């Protein structure tokens, strides 16, 4: 069955060379679904709080996030389970940009770009591409990651390799089934 989808590109801020992912997702997906898709596509472990920020100008004060977050963050709050991508985009024309913040201590900031609307198959997210491995969880944020890449500090995970990323190994929804990646 054919369904409207959005091609989304996610960039991790303050990291060079750039770490990015591209995937498509149904316009009927909720922002909770989008959060889970970003976690799976990037390689994060969904261990920390998150939020989406949007708005006009330099002040992105409108927040979409999980219930309970509204007490922690200022701004107009919307429950991520109660808003779909289609409702959010409304009459806006792609590209539409928002920010996704993951792990409020490490401050991993992602730019999420709804690049274009396409017709595709109904169903879950579909990986398109990406480049470079996601930083290790709980590493200390972009600054610590860049210091480790430069050799200024040691890696906490000596087996970590910052270069490889294989889009074929991304498995969306794996967390619910108890597995993270295809082997």
N, C-alpha and C positions, 0 to 999 in steps of 0.2 A: 504494500500500500504506500502510495506517495504522500509525503508530508513536508511541510515547510520546516527548514532547519537554518541555523545560523553558523557560518564559519567564524570561529573565534581564534584569535591569536593572543597568547599570554607571554609577556616579557617579564623577567625578573629584574627589578631596578638595581642600579648601582653595581652591576657585575659586568666585567669585560674579560674575555670575549662574552658576548651576549648568550644567555640561556633563555630559550624560548620553546613554546609548544603551540601547535595548531591542531584543532579538532573541530568537528561539527557536532551540534546538539539540537534537539528538537526545540522549536519555539514554545512548545507547551511545557518545557522543563521548568521547574521552580529554581529559585536561587540556591536552595539546598542542593538540588541536583547539580547545578553549576559548580558549587563549592566542591562536591565530591568528584566531579569530572576534573577540576583543576588539580585536586590532590592526587588523583590517579595519574593524570598526564604528566605532572611535574615529578612525581615520585615522593611526595611528602607522605607522612604517616598519619595525618589527621589527629595529632596528639595535643594540639593547642587551639586556643580561641581564634576566631577569624571574623572578618567583616568585609562588606563591600561598601565603598563610598562613591557617591556621585553628587553632582550639583553643578552650579554655574560658576565660572570664574575660578580663582585660585582657592577658594574656600569650599572644600568638598564636605559639607556638613550633613548631608542626607545619608543615612546609614540603613543598609539591609543586612540583617544578620539573624543568628539564632535567638529564640526567646530567652530572656535572662540577660542579654547583652545590653538592653536599653538602659539598665541601671549603671553600666560602666562607661558608656560613651555619650558625649553630648550630640545634639542634632536631632533631626526628625528621624524616627525609627520605623522600619517596616519589618515584619516577620518574614524571614526567607522562605518559609513554607507557604506563605500566603500570596506570593507574587511570582508570576511566570515571566520568562524572558519576553514573550509576546506583549504582556501587559506593561512591562517596564519600557520597552522600546516604543510601543505605541506608534505615533506618527513620525518619530524621528527617522531619519534616513541614515543608513550605515555610511561611513564607519561611526560607531558610537563607542566612546571610551569611558571606562570606570576603573577604579582602583580596588584591588583585593589585598587585604592585609592579613597575614597569617603569622601566628606566634607573636603576641604583643610584646614579649621580652626581646626576642631576636629581631623583630620588625622586618620580616620579609615582605616587601611591597612588590606587588605585581600590577602591571598595566594589563587590563583585559580589553581587547578591541573586538567588538562585534563587526567583523569586516564586511560581510555581505550575507544576504538571504538567498538560499538556494532551495531547490526541490530535491528531496532525497527520500530514502526509505524511512518509515516510521521506526521508532526504537531508540535505544540508548545512544550515548556518544560514540563517535567514530574518529579514531586518530588519523591525522593527516601527515604531520611531520614535527620536527623539532631539532634542536641542536644543543649539545653539551649536557652532561649529567647534572642533576639537581644537587645542590649542596647537601651535606649530611644534616640530618635533623639535630637540633640543639647545638649548633656549631658556634653561635654567637652573632649571627647576622652577616650582612654584606661586607662590612669593614673587616671582620675577622676572617671571612672567607677569602677576600682579596689579599689579605696579609699572608694567608697560608699558600695561596697560588703563587705569590711573589717569593715564597721561601722565608719570610720574616718570622713566622711562627710554625710550630709543628702541627701536623694533622692529628686530630684526636682519634681518627680512624685510619690507621696506616694502610689499610687495603683500599681506600677510596681512590678512584681515578676520575678526575674532573672532565675528561673528554668524552667517553663513549655515551651515546644515547641511541637506542634502537626503537623507533616507533612501533615496530612489530611486537615488542615485548610489553607494551602497555596493555593492561587488562582492566577495563573500566568495571567498577562494581566489585572488584576483588575483595575489598574489605568485608563486605557482607557475607562472602563465602569463606572467609578465613584464610585466603591466600592473597599475596600481594602482586606477584608478577608471574608471567609465563616463564617456564624454564626452557 
